């Protein structure tokens, strides 16, 4: 599907001489966004402070420097875990599991106990003392461990005496869905891992009979440096325009982060000539997966002052990810954008946003930030930026290892980027 879009793009580009200068500018912009999307994907896994995140951050900082911005970096501390073994076993069955950060390890010997199912409400039969709890989470497009529906049954399992917990992340792909978490300390006191729904069935059967089980989470853990940065263009004006995006995440994050990064870069290039009456601050955060740890730190040191910021736009998750048909768990791609994306804006901007984003699924129904706000936009609003807007959402492969090139919608990203530029221009007047 991606190659087809690519061929269509090349075919259209070959006819530029027939459509004049306006068409040429449009195709150049589309190509820039496609190139940026591919470049972002090429950095691979982007866990905060890891090789992919650091290389991606260097690339984005260099892009802004090349465009004329002055870049300032901010070093922050983030957790890491390099696994040697992560496995759940019972009877003759074993399965790789995903250690939940901040990881509480078991050591190479692991922990053992009867396997006991805990349901989505945190209920179980018999005793959990010394057990490995298999928590069967409800079906959702999961994102964060701080969600009550995830946090409570897991917390109840540990409180009930479980020595370890393995949670089934039931969702649209059947794969493990990584969960954002507190970046300062473990959320629970014992070893905790995630298991894919497609791997969980035999263990659910064995949990009915309290089969003897063993969980091993072994590896090296600690903290490492990562960095936020801001690209500034201080023209000595009275007011700033601020635009932010996170770049880090658990996996490749093509649909989750790619669209936001590409639209952010696009707007950084446009803003230089489009908004000469404003100082510019383009902020790129790491540590998003640790409940916006990077964004919280950025607000302390590298963000422009709230009282001197005319408008803040945050380009978060699922800016323009591909949608899929779901045929009984079998996902087939659609040539359209996933509509589970939200545009939250300051109350005074709702009518304007409705006009600008007309016809863009999800965005066409903007919501007041007084009613709904999420993600790093919460950090922006809490810091006192009175005129703000932000994007957030969960596409089907959100936080899944297969969130790669297949999840891109190049045309949708280009369309969204153009609308964001139009929106900012109207807000600034």
C-alpha atoms as one frame of an Amber mdcrd trajectory, in Angstrom:
protein
   0.000   0.000   0.000   2.866   2.348   0.799   4.562   1.592  -2.516   1.332
   2.365  -4.350   1.211   5.791  -2.699   4.835   6.275  -3.654   4.161   5.404
  -7.304   1.194   7.750  -7.350   3.367  10.499  -5.961   6.067   9.967  -8.580
   3.485   9.896 -11.350   1.985  13.156 -10.154   5.399  14.763  -9.793   6.230
  14.012 -13.427   3.404  16.307 -14.551   4.483  19.380 -12.576   5.231  21.373
 -15.696   1.532  21.226 -16.559   0.180  22.611 -13.303   2.306  25.720 -12.828
   4.023  27.243  -9.860   1.228  26.654  -7.328   1.177  22.961  -8.090   4.963
  22.811  -7.939   4.981  24.301  -4.443   2.360  21.788  -3.289   4.286  18.777
  -4.594   7.557  20.021  -3.097   5.845  20.290   0.285   4.353  16.805  -0.012
   7.727  15.357  -0.892   9.330  17.054   2.106   6.763  15.530   4.447   7.189
  12.073   2.917  10.969  12.324   3.219  10.679  13.402   6.858   8.314  10.531
   7.654  10.710   8.010   6.127  13.662   9.557   7.915  11.871   9.378  11.272
  10.963   5.726  10.762  14.553   4.942   9.827  15.766   5.637  13.355  13.941
   2.526  14.571  13.015   2.047  18.226  12.923   5.391  20.033  12.804   4.686
  23.747  13.984   7.771  25.595  17.755   8.018  25.799  18.318   5.013  23.515
  20.259   5.106  20.233  17.179   5.727  18.074  15.858   8.560  20.219  19.233
  10.268  20.485  19.971  10.021  16.749  16.470  11.229  15.886  16.845  14.190
  18.251  20.185  15.112  16.688  18.640  15.004  13.202  15.724  17.240  14.166
  17.992  19.720  15.970  20.249  19.886  12.907  17.238  20.504  10.658  16.250
  23.521  12.741  19.801  24.823  12.928  20.054  24.524   9.154  16.859  26.557
   8.788  18.288  29.365  10.923  17.086  28.558  14.443  19.327  28.716  17.502
  19.124  25.366  19.283  19.362  24.865  23.043  19.428  21.361  24.520  18.182
  20.305  27.928  19.526  17.084  29.463  17.065  14.999  31.490  17.325  11.665
  33.301  15.171   8.748  32.121  14.890   5.052  33.119  16.111   2.174  30.984
  16.099  -1.618  31.042  18.202  -3.928  28.858  16.649  -7.359  29.093  18.458
 -10.659  29.126  15.364 -12.799  29.638  11.655 -12.067  30.002   9.520 -15.204
  30.056   6.398 -16.701  31.606   6.240 -20.487  31.811   3.746 -23.018  33.165
   3.605 -26.778  32.622   5.265 -27.294  29.212   4.341 -23.871  27.827   6.518
 -20.767  27.808   6.133 -17.356  26.260   8.123 -14.149  25.906   6.617 -11.294
  27.921   7.207  -7.533  27.917   8.754  -6.186  31.138   6.758  -3.159  32.287
   8.908  -0.105  33.037  10.052   1.026  35.468  11.130  -2.607  35.660  11.240
  -4.545  38.920  13.359  -7.560  38.047  13.280 -11.095  39.383  16.890 -11.994
  38.718  17.801 -15.033  36.585  16.090 -17.460  38.991  12.695 -15.806  38.536
   9.732 -16.066  40.893   7.376 -19.013  41.130   3.859 -19.621  42.336   0.425
 -20.815  41.276  -1.023 -19.025  38.252  -4.319 -17.265  39.164  -6.571 -15.296
  36.834  -7.661 -11.838  37.999 -10.510 -10.298  36.014 -10.867  -6.734  34.716
 -12.544  -5.639  37.969  -9.745  -7.045  40.107 -11.601 -10.185  41.281 -10.246
 -13.717  41.661 -11.161 -17.121  43.147  -9.327 -18.592  46.092  -6.108 -17.092
  47.422  -3.514 -14.872  45.728  -0.917 -15.364  48.461   2.354 -16.232  46.748
   0.662 -16.429  43.320   1.543 -15.078  39.903  -1.544 -13.090  38.960  -2.677
 -13.179  35.320  -4.674  -9.952  35.038  -7.152 -10.048  32.144  -7.522  -6.359
  31.208 -10.609  -5.184  29.308 -10.453  -4.602  25.546  -9.187  -1.123  24.651
  -6.782   0.902  22.571  -4.440   1.080  25.547  -1.942   3.854  26.124  -1.130
   4.360  29.804  -0.818   2.348  32.970  -2.212   5.341  34.834  -5.655   4.631
  33.347  -7.932   3.466  36.150  -9.059   0.384  34.191  -5.446  -0.840  34.036
  -4.032   0.430  37.295  -6.757  -0.779  39.663  -6.938  -4.531  38.906  -3.153
  -4.754  38.878  -2.920  -2.871  42.158  -5.573  -5.122  43.690  -3.631  -8.218
  42.615  -0.481  -7.049  44.370  -2.480  -5.939  47.420  -4.109  -9.377  47.488
  -0.754 -11.093  47.950   0.512 -11.812  44.438   4.305 -12.037  44.182   4.193
 -10.945  40.518   1.688  -9.827  37.890   1.382 -10.494  34.168  -1.294  -8.370
  32.455  -3.005  -9.227  29.163  -3.264  -6.076  27.024  -6.420  -6.959  25.106
  -6.645  -4.687  22.059  -7.283  -4.455  18.304  -4.081  -6.139  17.062  -3.724
  -9.116  19.403  -0.182  -7.934  20.167   1.394  -6.537  23.309   0.440  -2.901
  23.848   3.168  -1.084  25.773   1.908   1.170  28.554   3.151   4.636  29.469
   4.161   4.899  33.097   5.626   7.042  35.848   9.199   7.944  34.925  10.443
   8.513  38.450   9.655   5.283  40.320   7.987   1.884  39.720   4.204   2.019
  40.008   4.039  -1.326  41.834   6.270  -3.049  44.322   6.746  -6.387  42.565
   7.756  -7.830  39.182   5.259  -6.906  36.484   5.096  -7.787  32.778   2.681
  -7.617  29.846   1.608 -10.470  27.577   0.022 -10.396  24.134  -3.613 -11.571
  23.911  -2.623 -13.954  21.119  -0.180 -15.667  23.519  -2.329 -15.636  26.641
  -4.945 -18.313  25.897  -3.072 -21.380  27.192  -2.104 -19.550  30.371  -5.713
 -18.532  31.011  -6.635 -22.217  30.780  -3.884 -23.216  33.185  -4.867 -20.438
  35.592  -8.227 -22.195  36.076  -6.336 -25.054  37.738  -3.743 -22.895  39.564
  -0.943 -24.451  37.538   2.581 -23.958  38.857   4.166 -21.058  36.985   7.429
 -19.145  36.808   8.139 -15.570  35.713  11.643 -14.411  34.834  12.448 -10.738
  34.265  16.207 -10.429  34.167  18.392  -7.667  32.811  20.245  -4.452  33.517
  18.301  -1.429  34.713  19.132   2.116  35.702  18.873   5.664  34.418  20.501
   7.405  31.474  20.645  10.849  29.921  18.286  11.983  27.187  17.569  15.458
  25.857  14.823  17.896  24.989  15.644  20.838  22.781  14.189  24.114  21.583
  14.891  25.855  18.294  14.466  29.576  18.854  14.267  32.484  16.480  14.288
  35.550  18.723  13.514  38.549  16.547  13.045  40.928  19.458   9.263  40.872
  19.103   6.858  41.204  22.016   5.226  37.766  21.612   6.247  34.164  20.938
   4.701  31.407  18.865   5.462  28.012  20.455   5.031  24.661  18.680   5.943
  21.369  20.347   6.077  17.677  19.561   7.422  14.577  21.340   9.714  12.221
  19.418  10.258   9.269  21.792   8.190   6.149  22.366   8.348   2.433  23.089
   8.829   1.207  19.519   9.257   2.685  16.005   6.175   4.903  16.546   5.505
   5.575  12.846   1.803   6.357  13.157   1.991   7.503  16.757   4.803  10.048
  16.434   5.768  10.296  12.753   2.926  12.559  11.623   3.485  14.983  14.490
   7.216  15.183  13.841   6.706  15.743  10.097   4.026  18.408  10.621   6.206
  20.095  13.266   9.165  20.266  10.882   6.922  21.531   8.098   5.567  24.305
  10.288   9.061  25.230  11.522  10.122  25.796   7.906   6.968  27.725   6.996
   6.951  29.872  10.147  10.164  31.711   9.320   8.535  33.647   6.477   4.851
  33.330   7.423   5.040  34.838  10.924   7.633  37.633  10.858   5.864  39.550
  13.650   6.569  36.814  16.213   9.504  35.187  17.907   9.502  31.433  17.256
  10.089  28.536  19.672   9.922  24.982  18.312  10.254  22.490  21.160  10.976
  18.767  20.790  10.593  16.549  23.850  11.838  13.116  24.790  10.552  10.960
  27.659   6.942  11.037  26.457   6.407   7.386  27.393   7.217   8.197  31.021
   3.991  10.174  31.428   5.290  13.295  29.700   8.440  13.502  31.802  10.265
  15.431  29.080   7.452  17.917  28.582   7.263  18.633  32.312  10.997  19.314
  32.397  10.854  21.475  29.258   8.310  23.766  30.901  10.820  24.518  33.661
  13.726  25.698  31.505  13.393  25.954  27.730   9.802  27.056  27.083   9.045
  30.734  26.388   7.318  32.679  29.200   3.537  32.102  29.330   2.813  35.809
  29.579   4.737  36.494  26.380   3.413  33.565  24.340   0.601  34.426  21.944
  -0.184  30.807  21.014   1.072  27.276  21.755   0.322  24.406  19.374   1.164
  20.869  20.480   1.386  18.149  17.814   0.950  14.918  19.750  -0.025  11.331
  18.962  -1.884  10.088  15.886  -1.673  13.279  13.836  -2.489  11.301  10.681
  -2.147   7.510  11.031  -3.651   5.017   8.584  -7.026   3.462   9.404  -7.840
  -0.260   9.138 -10.844  -2.471   8.640 -11.251  -4.945  11.484 -12.684  -8.230
  10.224 -12.899 -10.320  13.373  -9.399  -9.374  14.457  -7.959  -9.492  10.937
  -6.822  -5.977  10.086  -6.756  -4.813   6.470  -5.505  -1.336   5.506  -7.699
   1.497   4.326  -6.639   4.473   2.171  -7.846   6.888   4.841  -6.905   8.445
   8.169  -7.853   6.920  11.525 -10.555   9.201  12.926  -9.645   8.463  16.559
  -7.647  11.678  16.738  -8.709  14.664  18.779  -8.124  18.384  18.375  -8.469
  20.202  21.681  -8.381  24.004  21.590  -8.881  26.943  23.910 -12.622  27.695
  24.133 -12.380  30.874  22.047 -10.820  28.937  19.159 -13.468  26.227  18.724
 -15.455  27.940  15.942 -12.318  28.885  14.036 -10.917  25.356  14.290 -14.207
  23.885  13.096 -13.948  25.913   9.873 -10.259  25.270   9.257 -10.442  21.496
   9.787 -13.725  20.884   7.977 -13.643  17.504   6.227 -10.683  16.164   8.254
 -11.874  13.074  10.172 -11.620  13.580  13.911 -10.316  17.130  13.650 -13.567
  18.323  12.088 -15.139  18.171  15.557 -12.690  20.139  17.727 -13.390  20.184
  21.436 -12.845  22.886  24.031  -9.850  22.198  26.269 -12.142  22.999  29.190
 -14.035  19.809  28.303 -11.253  17.516  27.091  -7.484  17.739  27.180  -4.858
  14.996  27.302  -1.215  14.158  26.801   1.389  16.886  26.808  -1.278  19.511
  26.126  -2.152  19.092  29.815   1.373  20.232  30.699   1.028  23.274  28.428
  -2.282  24.350  29.944  -1.132  23.694  33.504   1.910  25.893  32.906  -0.351
  28.859  32.200  -0.400  29.178  28.403  -3.839  30.706  27.970  -4.226  30.279
  24.198  -3.320  26.755  23.158  -4.315  23.802  21.016  -3.184  20.212  20.839
  -3.624  16.915  19.060  -3.816  13.480  20.684  -5.242  10.104  19.742  -4.830
   6.330  19.606  -4.634   4.579  16.254  -5.047   0.807  16.078  -1.314   0.047
  16.295  -0.670   2.640  19.012   2.148   1.420  21.310   2.511  -1.813  19.330
   5.813  -3.023  17.862   4.188  -3.172  14.396   3.570   0.602  14.355   5.862
   0.967  11.365   5.709   2.127   7.743   2.401   0.323   7.149   0.709   2.757
   9.543   1.562   5.918   7.607  -0.880   8.063   5.665   1.302  10.471   3.667
  -1.561  12.348   2.040  -3.340  12.675   5.373  -0.177  13.988   7.030   0.331
  16.575   4.283  -3.295  17.681   4.540  -3.101  17.961   8.315   0.180  19.915
   8.169  -1.330  22.439   5.752  -4.367  22.855   8.014  -2.184  23.418  11.076
  -0.293  26.162   9.244  -3.585  27.780   8.216  -4.916  27.510  11.763  -1.845
  29.126  13.303  -2.002  31.943  10.771  -5.636  32.649  11.653  -4.986  32.530
  15.394  -2.118  34.971  15.104  -4.221  37.203  12.871
